[in-house]
Amino acid sequence: MISAFLSYWNYGRRFCGIEYYSPSNDTSRISVLTAIKKNNEFEVEETFEANKVLKCARKLKKNQHAFLCITSSQVLLKETTTTGTDAKVVSSAFPNVELNDFYYEILHSSEGSIVGLCRKKMVHQIISSFEEQNIRIIGFSLGFFSLQNLLGIIKEQEVRLPSFILHTNGREIISFDRAGQGNENTNFNIGDTTINYKFLLPLASLFNYQSGNVYYTSNYITKNLELKKEHHQKVFFRKGLASAVILLLVMLLINYLFFSTYYSELQQLSRKHEIEISQKLAYDEKYKEVLEKEKIVENILNNSNSQSSLYLNRLILTIPGSVLFDQLNYQPLQKQIKENEPIIIEKNIILLGGESTDEEEFSLWIKDLEDVTWIEEVKVSDYGYSSAGTSKFLLILKLIEDEAVY
């Protein structure tokens, strides 16, 4: 599971094999095969040829990775029966070669070895020509040695390639001959797929994506590892950056959604809180006004009750037998109490009302009231007959301010 994920992360689903052949510096032939990997099997998607790297890049997707097989005339191939170390085998095929300047590859078989040799400078130039066109080379092989990966499937004694004829025993490449262009209709059946001989090597190179080959040895294993590592780093940077941006956008979106939700709720709560505060302030203000009015009314009532009782006691002492009180209003209101309007009373005023059955005695009583020291003025506001021998009256007594009542 992890290896499948890493493979998909680093390479995606599309794999590419390329054979680069150049008989001279002026001409070249590039065979390209792309395949889709499904259930650990390669399904051929497209094959095409090009005579320039630029034309090849135009047909591939940008940043397409590929494994490169170099079969150009700059790759020297030679058979040898010498055994031993790689250096010994290469020296037997190419005596006096300075190995520090060359890449070599050795294909071992039961009958000997085939050595491929190419200058490092030339290999680097070819790889750079692909890299400049955004084709990411993740590894390379010299000559036709990658075809060893397909021999178990092809099982042919003689395999024709565009530049070589390979002789096999069904399991190994024993020898080779250089050859010119073959029959264009030469095809091979690979499983359920028919492959033209020009694209056998690109197809075989796809198996080099996963691991090194056990059939041959070389001195460029480190270089191939560097190419893979460089590709993986670029993929990680590109996909990692894209993933980070997407993750950041998703987090921002989630944060925005949560923030919008909570911010909306916060606004509603804030508005509700502000309304409650406003209502509480209004309530407190009204309550304060009510308390003040209650206090005023209470003072008025307390004062009126105490003073009215005192005045009533004093007035009773002067009342004749023919007079009967039915009203005593001390410091009456000037007008009815209304909301948001001040309470106004008539200070030092007593309204005194009742009935009288003796008009003469009533008049004498009025004169007696006028002589009271704490009454400043006596005014008859209303006087009239209510029934036979009985009269209704209303007196307004104006009191002297701060005058003691005796």
C-alpha positions in Angstrom: 0.0 0.0 0.0 2.8 2.4 1.0 4.9 1.6 -2.1 1.9 2.0 -4.4 1.2 5.4 -2.8 4.8 6.5 -3.2 4.9 5.3 -6.8 1.7 7.3 -7.5 3.0 10.3 -5.7 6.4 10.4 -7.5 5.3 9.2 -11.0 1.5 9.4 -11.2 -0.2 6.9 -13.5 1.6 7.7 -16.7 5.1 6.2 -17.3 7.4 6.9 -20.3 10.3 5.1 -22.0 12.5 6.7 -24.6 15.2 5.4 -26.9 17.6 8.0 -28.2 19.6 7.1 -31.3 21.9 9.5 -33.1 24.2 8.1 -35.9 25.8 11.6 -36.0 25.7 15.0 -34.4 23.3 16.3 -37.1 20.6 13.6 -37.1 18.8 11.7 -34.4 15.9 9.3 -33.9 13.8 9.3 -30.8 11.3 6.5 -30.1 8.8 7.2 -27.3 6.3 4.9 -25.6 3.9 6.0 -22.8 2.0 3.5 -20.7 -0.6 3.7 -17.9 0.0 1.6 -14.8 -3.0 -0.4 -13.7 -2.9 -3.1 -11.0 0.9 -3.1 -11.2 0.8 -3.8 -15.0 1.7 -1.4 -17.8 -1.0 -0.7 -20.4 0.5 0.9 -23.5 -1.1 4.2 -24.2 0.8 5.8 -27.1 3.8 5.3 -29.3 5.5 7.9 -31.6 8.8 8.9 -33.2 10.5 12.2 -33.5 13.7 13.5 -35.0 14.3 16.2 -32.4 13.9 16.5 -28.7 11.7 19.6 -29.1 9.2 17.8 -31.2 9.2 14.9 -28.7 8.5 17.4 -25.9 5.5 18.9 -27.8 3.8 15.5 -27.8 4.4 14.8 -24.1 2.8 16.5 -21.2 4.9 19.1 -19.4 7.2 17.7 -16.7 6.7 14.2 -18.0 9.2 11.8 -16.5 11.0 9.1 -18.6 13.6 6.5 -18.5 16.2 6.9 -21.3 17.9 4.3 -23.3 20.9 5.7 -25.3 21.8 3.7 -28.4 23.5 6.4 -30.4 26.7 5.9 -32.3 28.6 7.5 -29.3 27.8 4.3 -27.3 30.5 1.7 -28.0 29.5 -1.9 -27.6 31.8 -4.9 -27.5 31.6 -8.6 -26.5 34.1 -10.2 -24.2 34.6 -13.6 -22.5 36.7 -12.2 -19.7 35.4 -12.6 -16.2 36.2 -10.9 -13.0 35.7 -7.4 -11.7 33.9 -4.7 -13.7 37.2 -2.9 -14.3 38.9 -6.0 -15.6 36.0 -6.8 -17.9 35.8 -3.2 -19.3 39.6 -3.2 -19.8 39.5 -6.4 -21.7 36.9 -4.9 -24.1 38.4 -1.4 -24.2 42.1 -1.4 -23.2 43.7 1.8 -21.9 40.3 3.5 -21.2 40.2 6.1 -18.4 37.1 5.0 -16.6 36.7 8.3 -14.8 35.8 9.9 -18.1 33.3 7.2 -19.2 30.1 5.5 -18.1 30.1 1.8 -18.7 27.5 -0.9 -18.5 28.1 -4.7 -18.5 25.5 -7.3 -19.5 26.5 -10.6 -18.1 25.4 -13.9 -19.6 26.4 -17.6 -19.3 28.6 -17.3 -22.4 30.4 -14.0 -21.6 29.7 -10.3 -21.3 28.7 -7.4 -23.5 30.2 -4.0 -22.5 28.7 -0.7 -23.3 30.8 2.5 -23.0 30.0 6.2 -23.5 31.7 9.4 -22.5 30.1 11.0 -19.4 30.1 14.4 -21.1 28.0 13.0 -24.0 25.5 11.4 -21.7 25.1 14.6 -19.7 24.5 16.6 -22.8 21.8 14.2 -24.0 20.1 14.2 -20.6 20.3 18.0 -20.5 18.7 18.3 -24.0 15.6 16.5 -22.6 15.6 18.4 -19.3 15.7 21.7 -21.2 12.4 20.7 -22.8 10.8 19.8 -19.4 11.2 16.0 -19.9 12.4 14.7 -16.5 14.9 11.9 -17.0 14.8 9.7 -13.9 17.5 7.3 -15.2 19.4 6.0 -18.2 20.8 2.9 -19.7 23.5 2.4 -22.4 22.7 0.3 -25.5 20.0 -2.4 -25.7 20.6 -4.0 -22.3 17.2 -3.0 -20.9 15.6 -5.5 -23.3 16.8 -8.3 -21.0 13.6 -7.3 -18.9 11.3 -8.6 -21.7 13.1 -11.8 -22.8 11.1 -13.9 -20.5 7.9 -12.7 -22.3 9.1 -12.6 -25.9 11.0 -15.9 -25.8 12.5 -15.3 -29.3 15.9 -16.6 -30.4 16.4 -13.5 -32.5 15.1 -10.1 -31.7 15.2 -7.3 -34.2 15.7 -3.7 -33.1 16.1 -0.6 -35.3 19.9 -0.7 -35.0 20.6 -4.2 -33.7 19.8 -7.8 -34.1 20.0 -9.6 -30.8 20.7 -13.3 -30.4 19.3 -15.0 -27.3 18.8 -18.4 -25.8 15.3 -17.4 -24.7 16.5 -16.2 -21.3 19.7 -14.2 -22.0 21.2 -12.0 -24.7 24.1 -13.9 -25.9 25.4 -11.7 -28.7 24.4 -9.0 -31.1 25.0 -7.7 -34.6 24.6 -4.1 -35.8 22.0 -3.8 -38.5 20.3 -1.1 -40.6 16.6 -0.2 -40.5 14.4 -3.4 -40.5 11.0 -4.2 -41.8 8.5 -1.5 -40.6 5.9 -4.2 -40.0 8.0 -6.3 -37.6 5.9 -6.6 -34.5 6.0 -8.6 -31.2 3.2 -9.8 -29.1 3.6 -8.8 -25.4 0.8 -10.3 -23.6 -2.4 -9.0 -25.2 -0.5 -6.1 -26.8 1.2 -5.9 -30.2 4.3 -3.8 -30.2 6.3 -2.6 -33.2 10.0 -3.5 -33.0 10.9 0.2 -32.8 9.3 0.5 -29.4 10.5 -2.7 -27.8 13.4 -0.9 -26.0 11.2 2.0 -24.6 8.8 -0.6 -23.3 11.5 -2.6 -21.7 12.9 0.5 -20.0 9.7 1.0 -18.0 10.8 -1.9 -15.7 13.8 0.2 -14.7 11.5 2.7 -12.9 11.2 0.5 -9.8 14.6 -0.9 -9.1 18.0 -1.6 -10.5 18.4 -4.5 -12.9 20.1 -7.7 -11.8 21.2 -8.6 -15.3 23.8 -5.9 -15.7 26.2 -3.8 -13.7 27.4 -0.2 -14.2 29.3 2.7 -12.7 26.4 5.1 -13.1 24.1 3.7 -10.4 24.9 6.7 -8.3 24.0 9.0 -11.2 20.7 7.3 -11.7 19.9 7.6 -8.0 20.7 11.3 -8.2 18.4 11.8 -11.2 15.6 10.0 -9.3 16.2 12.0 -6.2 16.2 15.2 -8.1 12.9 14.3 -9.7 11.4 13.3 -6.4 12.5 16.6 -4.9 10.9 18.5 -7.7 7.7 16.5 -7.4 7.6 17.0 -3.7 8.1 20.7 -4.0 5.5 21.1 -6.8 2.9 18.7 -5.3 3.8 19.6 -1.7 3.4 23.3 -2.5 0.1 22.7 -4.3 -1.1 20.5 -1.4 -0.1 23.1 1.1 -1.9 25.8 -0.8 -5.0 23.7 -1.1 -4.8 22.7 2.6 -4.4 26.3 3.5 -7.4 27.4 1.4 -9.5 24.6 2.9 -8.5 25.6 6.4 -9.2 29.2 5.5 -12.6 28.2 4.1 -13.4 26.1 7.2 -12.2 29.0 9.4 -14.3 31.4 7.4 -17.4 29.3 7.7 -16.9 28.8 11.4 -16.0 32.5 11.9 -19.0 33.6 9.8 -21.3 31.4 11.9 -19.9 32.4 15.2 -19.6 36.0 14.2 -23.2 36.1 13.1 -24.2 34.5 16.4 -22.0 37.0 18.2 -23.6 39.9 16.4 -27.1 38.6 17.3 -26.0 38.2 21.0 -24.4 41.7 20.9 -27.5 43.3 19.5 -29.6 41.4 22.1 -27.3 42.4 24.8 -27.4 46.1 23.7 -31.2 46.0 23.6 -31.2 44.4 27.1 -28.8 47.1 28.4 -30.9 49.8 26.8 -34.1 48.4 28.2 -32.5 48.1 31.6 -31.3 51.7 31.5 -34.7 52.8 30.5 -36.3 50.7 33.2 -33.8 52.0 35.8 -34.6 55.6 34.7 -38.3 55.0 34.9 -38.0 53.2 38.2 -36.0 56.1 39.6 -38.7 58.6 38.4 -41.4 56.4 40.0 -39.5 56.2 43.2 -39.1 60.0 43.3 -42.8 60.5 42.5 -43.7 58.0 45.1 -41.5 59.8 47.6 -43.1 63.1 46.7 -46.6 61.6 46.9 -45.8 59.9 50.2 -44.4 63.1 51.7 -47.5 65.0 50.5 -49.8 62.3 51.9 -47.9 62.1 55.2 -47.8 65.8 55.5 -51.4 66.2 54.4 -52.6 63.5 56.7 -50.8 65.0 59.7 -51.7 68.6 59.0 -55.3 67.9 57.8 -55.9 66.0 61.1 -54.6 69.0 63.1 -56.6 71.5 61.1 -59.7 69.3 61.3 -59.4 69.2 65.1 -59.1 72.9 65.3 -61.9 73.6 62.8 -64.3 71.2 64.7 -63.9 73.4 67.8 -65.4 76.3 65.8 -68.1 74.5 64.0 -71.7 75.3 65.0 -74.3 72.6 65.4 -76.1 73.5 62.1 -72.9 72.8 60.0 -71.9 69.3 58.9 -68.6 68.6 57.1 -68.4 66.1 54.2 -65.1 67.3 52.7 -61.7 68.3 53.9 -58.9 68.6 51.4 -55.6 69.9 52.6 -53.2 71.3 49.8 -55.3 70.0 46.9 -53.8 69.2 43.5 -54.1 71.9 40.9 -54.7 69.2 38.2 -54.8 65.5 37.8 -51.6 63.6 37.9 -50.4 62.7 34.3 -47.4 60.7 33.1 -44.2 62.7 32.4 -45.8 65.8 34.0 -44.9 67.4 37.4 -47.3 67.1 40.4 -48.4 70.6 41.3 -50.3 71.2 44.6 -51.9 74.4 46.0 -49.8 75.0 49.1 -51.4 76.4 52.3 -54.9 75.8 51.0 -57.8 73.9 52.6 -60.9 73.0 50.8 -63.7 72.7 53.3 -67.1 71.5 52.1 -70.4 70.3 53.7 -74.0 71.3 54.5 -75.6 74.0 56.7 -79.1 74.2 58.0 -78.9 77.7 59.5 -77.9 80.5 57.2 -77.4 83.1 60.0 -75.4 80.8 62.1 -73.3 79.8 59.0 -72.5 83.5 58.4 -71.4 84.0 62.1 -69.2 80.9 61.7 -67.5 82.4 58.6 -66.7 85.6 60.7 -65.2 83.4 63.4 -63.0 81.7 60.9 -61.7 85.0 59.6 -60.6 85.8 63.1 -58.5 82.6 63.4 -54.8 83.6 63.6 -53.5 81.0 61.3 -56.1 81.6 58.6 -55.2 84.4 56.2 -58.4 84.4 54.1 -61.7 82.7 54.0 -63.4 82.5 50.6 -66.8 81.1 49.9 -66.3 79.2 46.6 -69.8 77.7 46.4 -73.0 78.2 48.4 -76.5 77.0 47.4 -79.7 75.3 48.5 -79.7 71.6 48.0 -83.1 70.9 49.7 -85.6 72.6 51.9 -83.8 74.2 54.8 -80.4 72.8 53.8 -77.6 74.6 51.8 -74.4 73.1 50.3 -71.2 75.1 50.7 -67.5 74.9 49.7 -65.0 77.2 51.5 -61.4 77.9 50.5 -59.3 78.6 53.5 -55.9 80.2 52.8 -53.5 79.6 55.6 -50.7 81.8 56.8 -47.4 80.2 55.8 -45.3 78.9 58.8 -48.0 80.1 61.2 -48.3 77.8 64.3 -51.7 76.2 64.8 -53.1 76.6 68.3 
